[in-house]
Every structure is written in C-alpha cells, then in structure tokens.
Amino acid sequence: MEERFAGTGTGTLARSRRLVALVALREHGGAMTPAELASAVASRESGRPSAAVADDHVERVLSSLRRWHLPALSNAGLVRVIADSDSESDAGERVALDADSADVRRIVAALFESDVEDGAATGE
C-alpha cells in the first residue's frame, strides 16, 4: 500500500495513527473536535466502542494527536485545523480533511478501496 501514498513526499503517513485519523475524519463526514477525533482513533486502535475505551487511553491519543500527528498532517496539507476565532482556548478547535487536496482524495480512496477489496476477498 505504501506505493499508493508515494506522492505525499514527506513520510507523513509512516505512522498508522495518522492513517487511522484520516479514516476517522472521512467516516465522520465533517469536522471533529480533537477530543472527538482522539476518541474515534482510540476506539479503532483498541477495537472497542468509544464508550468502552479507557479515558486515560483517549487522553494519551489526544496528546499525541495534538503534539505530533495533527501538525504533521496539517503541514502535509492533508487536514485543516480550524480555530474558533471567538474562543481564547482550543475548545473551539475543529479538525477536518482538506477536501481541496488531491492527495487526501487519493489516499482516502486507496484506503477505502483496500477495505472493499479485503471484504470481497474474505466474503465479508
């Protein structure tokens, strides 16, 4: 699958958490708060429903998203971090796929194409 993402040029997708975040944003269909995204990522990583994921795990995911993954995805032009201009804290912050990015469309299409192919191959 790595060759499908060769055009990003930054190694941004070398971390699976970043791919999981892109998939979560795509499936959500719109902007999410960083906390919502962290919950979705932690759920996918643990294979459990969001309500069953330990709060400390979600907090660790949120910390890593804020510190490393969202800045890398944003710098690569794959996501946008939208700040609420009326908020002095980051409580109004939202994260969204950069719908104008050809890379995002190609990456997300490849991820979901792979899911479809995997399901068809296994009969699921």
N, C-alpha and C positions, 0 to 999 in steps of 0.2 A: 504494500500500500504506500510505502514511502515515496516511490517514484511518482505517484499521483500528486504529491504535495511538493514536488521539487521546485516549483515556481515561486514559493514563498521566499526562498533565498536567505532566510535568517535562522533557520533551525528552530523557529518558534514552536513548531508542532512536535518537537522531540519529547515533550513531556505529555504523558497521557492525560493528566488533569486538564490541560488546555483543550485537548480534543473533546473530553467529556463536557467541559464548559460550553464549547461551541455547539455540541449536540443538544445540551440542555436549553440553550438560548433558542436554537432552531425549533425544538419541540414546543417550547413555551409560546413561540409565535410573536413575541414582543419584548419590550424592555423589562428587565427584572432588577430588583434591588440587589446589591451584592450579597445581602443575607439570604434572599430567596435563591440566588444562584448557588451559594455555598450549600444550602440545604439540598438542592437538587443534585449537585455534584456529589455530596457526601452520600446521598441515597443511592445513586448509581454505583459509586465505588464500593459501598458495603453490600449492595444487593438487597437492601431493606427499604420499606416505605419510609418516607421522610419522618413520620411521627415516631418511628422505631429507632432512629439514629440518635446516638447519644449527643447531648448538647455540646460536650467538650470536643467531640469529633467535628461537628459543624463549625465550631469556633476555630479549630485548627485549619480547616479548609478555608474558612473566610480569611484568616490571617494570611495564608499562602496565596490566595487569590489576590488580595489587596497588595501584598508585598512584591510578588514576582509575576504571577500569571496574567493578571489583567493589564499591568503596564506593558508586558511583552506582547500580548495580543493587540493592544491599542497601538503600540509603536509599529507593529507589522501591518496596521490598517485593517485588522480583522474584526475588531469590536470598537464601539464608541462608549466612552464613559460620559454620561450626561449629568452634569451637576445642576441642581435646582438653585437658580440664582437668588431665590428668596431665603434659602437655608444657609445658616452660618456653619452648620456641621455637615457631615457627609450623609446625614439621614435622608436627604432628598435625592441622593445619587442613584442613578439607574445605569444599567449596562445593557447594550443592545448589539446585535450583529450589525456590521457595517454593510447594509444592503447594497451600497454602491460599489463594493469591492468585488471584482471578478474573481479574486482568489477565494473569497468567502463562498460565493456561489459554487465554484468548482470543488472546493474542499467538502462543503456540506453535501453536495450532490454525490460525491465519491463515497462519503461515509454512509449515506443512506442507500446508495446503490449496493454497497457491500452488505448492508443489513438485509436487503431484499434478496441478494444472491445467496447469502448464508441461509436464510429462511427457506428459500426454494430448494436448496441443495439438501436440507435436512427434512423437508416436508412440513415445516412448522408454519 
